[in-house]
Amino acid sequence: MASDPVEITQLLRQWGTGDRQSDDRLFELLLPDLREIAGRCFGGERLGHTLQPTALVNEAFLRLAKIKNIEWQDRGHFLAVSARIMRRYLIDHARARPSVIFLPMEGLPERVLGNHTSLELAITVDALLDELDAESHQRRAVVELKFFLGLTDTEAADALNLNLHTLQREWYRSRRWLFERLSTQP
């Protein structure tokens, strides 16, 4: 990416302390990344969705602007939080639809997975992420980037500042952990 990572980190730190004068430049630098994340969020959505990626980016940025006194580490940290906000917004939007049937959050047997939509699975995995986060923040971030955003191993490793082998090991462990929880009988 052509953006200077040092400049982005400095702007994020200023912005995190409440300096709203950095908004425009920060948004300008990160807008392509935010659009890409929104596009990936909509990758598995149904046709004719009432939301659009641009609206999702704007909503995420507005929600991010409300966060006070956060210590942004770097671009990867910002994008991971942005992705989480976008995903949660889409899930909240889906939950508001009365026609959606949700999977139980605990003890999802493997044979049931084939009978449900990717949205229902995403909602279930989203609920499990809080439990995973208690064990490992890094693994939660890996799942968010790989499962929800569909990043490649290399892209996810770059976003999390990990070497490729470490990312792949964490992704394997995260998938095993999720599979165990999704396939356990209630």
Long-range contacts (C-beta under 8 A, 24 or more apart in sequence): 1-32, 1-33, 3-29, 3-30, 3-75, 5-74, 5-75, 8-74, 8-75, 8-78, 9-72, 9-73, 9-74, 9-75, 12-72, 12-74, 12-75, 12-77, 12-78, 13-71, 13-72, 15-72, 16-67, 16-69, 16-70, 16-71, 16-72, 17-69, 18-68, 18-69, 20-65, 23-65, 27-61, 30-75, 30-78, 30-79, 30-82, 31-57, 33-75, 33-79, 33-82, 34-60, 34-61, 34-79, 34-82, 37-79, 37-82, 37-83, 37-86, 37-149, 38-86, 40-148, 40-149, 40-150, 40-151, 41-83, 41-86, 41-87, 41-90, 41-148, 41-149, 43-150, 44-118, 44-119, 44-122, 45-90, 45-119, 50-93, 51-90, 51-93, 56-86, 56-89, 56-90, 57-86, 59-86, 59-89, 60-85, 60-86, 60-89, 63-89, 74-161, 75-159, 76-158, 76-159, 76-160, 76-161, 79-159, 80-141, 80-144, 80-145, 80-159, 80-160, 83-144, 83-145, 83-148, 83-149, 84-144, 87-122, 87-126, 87-144, 87-148, 88-126, 91-122, 91-123, 91-126, 94-119, 94-123, 95-123, 104-186, 106-181, 106-184, 106-186, 107-184, 107-185, 107-186, 108-181, 108-182, 108-183, 108-184, 109-183, 109-184, 109-185, 110-182, 110-183, 113-182, 122-147, 122-148, 124-182, 125-178, 125-182, 128-178, 128-181, 128-182, 131-181, 132-174, 132-177, 132-178, 135-177, 136-170, 138-162, 138-170, 139-170, 139-173, 139-174, 139-177, 140-174, 142-167, 142-170, 142-171, 142-174, 143-171, 143-174, 143-178, 146-171, 146-174
